[in-house]
Amino acid sequence: MADQQTDPVFQIQRVYLKEASLEQPNSPAILLEQEQPSVDIQLAVEAAQAAEGVYEICVTATVTTKVREKTVFLIEAKQAGIFEIRNLPPEQMNAIMGIACPQIVYPYLRGNVADIVTRAGFPPVHLSEINFQAMYEQQQADLQQAGEPSRIITTA
């Protein structure tokens, strides 16, 4: 029988919307524009230890839509998850927090962003699927090339 003290543990404790904001700085005039807006989406992943063996992983999306140089709307939403992660080798911790946890949190973020955009009176913006493994590996390669140690905070 395996020793319960050393068995690996990976459990979701909670997923929640940590922060959300919507700005429409040029309303109502910008709403009368007929031109198709451009959409820019930025993503970031952060990890922080909340307690012994417990981590908060946040995925943030910033969605900016513009017509020419005027902002139609700007949304920033941060979806978080609390995960219990214990008894994993140190070399696996960053990958778990940089790949597995964001993959669990991200679908909630996608739904919340689409809901906020729709409730603001616009057609929904659907965030595309993200390959967090590729994003994490690219970030780690960039850090290694720059001579910096591996870390969890990622952006795309």
N, C-alpha and C positions, 0 to 999 in steps of 0.2 A: 504494500500500500504506500502510495506517494506521501511524502511529508507535506501537510497542508500549509506549513509556513513558507515553503519554497516553491509551491506551484505557481506558475504565472497567472496573473489576474489582469483581465481587461474587461471593464464593465462601464456602461453608460449610466451615470447617476441622474443626469438631467440635461435637456436641450432647451434653450430659451433665447428669446430675442433680447439682447442686452441693450441695444441702442438703435434708434431709427430717427432720421430727420428728413424732412422734405422742404425744399425751398423753391418758390416760383417768383424770382425777383423781378421779372419783367411782365408779370400779369397785370392787367388783362390784355394789354396791347399785343403782346407776343402771341396770344392765342388766336388772333385774327390773321396771322401769317398763313399763307397757303403753301409755302415752301416746305419740303421734307426736311426734318431736323437731322443733324448728325448725332450719333450716340457714341459716347466713350465710356467704357466700363473698366474699372481698375479693381483688382482683388488683392487682398492681403491676408496672411495667416499668422496668428500669434499664439504662443503658448506660455503659460505661467503656472507655477506650482501654487496650488491653493492650500494644501495641507500635505502631510506625509503620505505619499502614494496617490495623491489626488491632484489632478491638473485641469485647468480651464483652457480650452482651445477655442479661439475666436476666429471666425472668418468674416472679413469686412468687404462689402461691395460699395463702391462709389460709382454712381451712374450719373453722367452729365449729358444732357441733351441741349443742343444749340441750333439756332437758325442764324446763319452767318456767324457773327461773334456774340450774339445775345443769347443768354441762357434761357431755355424754356423751363427746365426744371433740373434740380440737383437732388439726388437721394443718396444718403449714406446710411447703410444698415449694417449692424454688427450682430451676427448670430453666434451664440456661444454654446459650448457643451462642457459639462463637468464629467470627467472620466477618472475611474479608479484604475491605476496602472501600477502593478507591483511585480517584483521578482522577475523582471526582464533584464537580459544583459544590457549594459549601458549602450552598446553599439546599436541596439534595436530601438531604444527609447525615442531618439530623434525621428526615425522613420515612422514609428507608430504615431507620434504626435504631429508629424508633418504630412502624413499620407492617410492613414486609416481614420484618424479622428476628423480631419476636415471632410473626408468623403461622407461621413455620417452626418455632419452638421450642415453641409452645403445645400442639400435639397430643401431644408427648412428655410434657409436664406433665400433661395430662388423663389419659393412660394411667397414669402413675405415681401420681397421686392416687387413681384408681379402684382400683389394685392395693393401695395401702397400706390403704385403707378395708376392702377385702375381706379382706386378710390379718389385719386387726385383729378380724375376726369380725362385721362389719356388712355390710348390703347396700351395694353400691357407690354412691358419689356420683359422678355424671357431670357434670363441668363443662360448661356450655353453650358453644356456639360464640360467639366474640367477634369483633366487627367492630373490629379494631384501628385501621382508618382513622378511623371515627367517634370512637373513644375518643381518638385522637391529636388530631384536629381540635378536639374539645371542650376538651381540655387546653390546646391552643395558643390557642384563643379566650379561655379563662379567664385565661391568662397575659397575653394582650394587653390584656384589659379591666383587669387589675390593674396594667398598665404594666410588667410584667416581660419580660425577653428570652425568646425561644424556647428551650426546652430539651427534653431527651429523657425525663427521668424522668416517668412517668405512673402514675396509680393509678385504679382504678375500684371 
